Amino acid sequence: MALASEKSLRWDLSPLYPSVDSPMLADDMQAIADDARTFAERFRGKVAAMRPAELSDALRQLEAFNARMMKIHGFAMLAFSTDTQNARTKDLLDKTRIWGTDLHNQLQFFDLEIKAVPESDFQRLADAPELHDYRYFLLQERKFAPHSLGESEERLMALKSITGDAAWSQLYEEVTSLIRVKVRVDGELEELSLEEARALSTHPDRAQRENARTAVLSAFAERSHLLTFIFNTLYQDHAQDLAIRRYPSAIAPTLLGDDLDEAVIDALMTAVERAYPLAQRYFTLKARALGLSDFASFDTLAPYAQKERHVSFAEGRELVLAAFDGFSPDFARIAGDFFDQRRIDLPPESGKRGGAFCAGLSPELPTYVLLNWTDRLDDVSTLAHELGHGIHFVLAGQAQTPFNFHPITPLAETASTFGEILLTNHLLERESDADVRLQLMANRLEDAIGTIFRQVMYTRWELNAHALRAQGIVSDDAFSELWLDEHRKLYGDAVRMIDVDRWGWSSIPHILLYRFYCYSYAFGQLLVYALYQNYRDQGPDFVPKLLDVLRAGGSAAPQDILAGVGVDIKDPNFWSQGLKLVEDMLVEFEAALAP
Ligand SMILES: [Zn+2]
C-alpha cells in the first residue's frame, strides 16, 4: 500500500552526491580550492580599478563558487542531520567546515576591496547598467564599510573571536544542552532532556505542567552564577565591538544587515506593547474555559481538550495541498513536487536531529525539507510552514542569482507563515467537531501571542539589558527584575507567575546568541496578517502580487519588495492593522466559547 511507503518517506540526496563516501566530494573540493586560488591570483589588488563589465564578470565567477560550495556544504549538512551519530557524516561535516573556512579566507580580499573603493567610484559602479543585477548586493556590502577595519585588524578580530565570543557562546550551549531534569511523569520519576520537559507544557494534567516548568527553570537557577557571568561577558563583548566599529546603538548592526530603519522597529514594538491587553483578555478567557481561578504561567499552553486529534501523513499531505491549491495552483504544484521528487525526510529516527527545517541551498540546487512526523495536528502545521519556505526558495530560485536568492531576515518567514494561515483556515472551514475547532482557534491565538507579543517582550528585555550592561556588571537579580517587569506588562493581572519564572531570561538562547533576532518573528507574523487581509479584500488579484514578493528573494530592500503588494512598513498604522486581526480572532474565539 502507498501508506506504508509514505510513512517511511526519506529524502533522496543523490541529485547532490551519490553518498558520503563518494570520491566526487574530495575531487570537487580540490577543484574548487584550485579555482579559488587562480581567482585570487587574478583579481587580488585589482577590484578598485575594475570597469563595470569586469566587476560584473568577477561577481558572476564568485557566485559560481558560491553555488558549488553550497552543493558540498548542503550535502554534508543534510546527510549529517538524518544521521548525526555516524562517524562518516560527522567527519565529512568537519572536513567541509575546515575547507570552507580556508576558501572564505582565500576570497575575502574581494569583499574588503569593494568596501575600500572610493565613494565616487563606487557610486559609478553601483549605477552602471552592467551591474544592475548586483546593485542591491553591492549597496548592502558597502553599508558596512564605515564599520570595517583594516585587513590585519579584521584577521585579528576573527582569530581572537574563536577563544572570545564564540567560545562563550559554545560554553552556554554545552552547559545547557547537558541539563537533565527529574520530573514525575504519570507517577514515574523520569530523567528528561530540556526539550522533553518543555513538551510537557501542553500536558492536560496541571500538576504535570507545574512540575515540568519548575524543574526546567530550577535547573537554570542552580547555574545562575555561571549563566549570569556568560551574559555579562557576551554583552560586554558586544559593547566593545560597537565602540571599535563605531555603531550608534546595540541593535544598529542587526538593523543594518536587515536593511530596516530603527524607526520601523520602534513603531512595531510600540504598537505591539500597546496591544498587550489583548493577550490578557485571551488568558482571562482561557482561565474561565479551563475553570481555573488562579491561572498561572504554566497554564498558558494548556490544552482545551483531553483528547488529541491524530492525523496520518497521507491525510496531512492532502490537507496541506488542498489548502495551498485553494490559494494558488502554483503553490500546490510546487509543494507537491517535494513529495514526488522525494525532497522530504519524514520519520523520526534515532540519530536524526529533532524539529523541522527547510534548506534552500542555491537557485539551481534542489530544496529539501526535514520533519519528524508523529501524527499530531501540530505536524500538519509544521508541514505547511516548511513547504511555505520551500515554495519561497523555489520561486526565488527561478528569478534570482545566488547572491540575491536568500530572502532578507524580515521577509524570511513570509511564505511559511502564510502557508500556516492557509492551512488553519482550511481546517476551520472543514472541521465539524466543536472541541477540535475550539483548539484550532486557540492555537491560532496562542501562536500570535507567542510569535508577536512574547518576541517583542524579549526584544524589549534585550534592549534594556544591553543598556544596563553598558553601565557596569549586572547581577542575576537585576536581570531577573527586568524580566519580571516585562512579564508584568504582558500578563497584567491575568497570569500569576511562580517563583522560578524569574530565571526565564537565562533559559532563552536567542537573547544571548542571536542578538536582536526576536523582533523579526513579530515582524514576519504581523506582515503576513496584513498580507492575508489584503488577500481577503482583493481575492485572486492578490495571488500574483504575493508570488512576485516571493520571487524577489533578497534582491531589494524589504520596504521596496513590499511596496509591490501595497504594504508600507514605514506607516505606524500598518502594525495596528495586523493587530486588529488578532483582535478579530479573539472576538471569534469569545463567540465560540459562549454556549
Ligand atoms: Zn520558518
Boltz pocket constraint, residues with backbone or C-beta under 6 A from the ligand:
constraints:
  - pocket:
      binder: B
      contacts: [[A, 385], [A, 389], [A, 412], [A, 413], [A, 416]]
      max_distance: 6.0
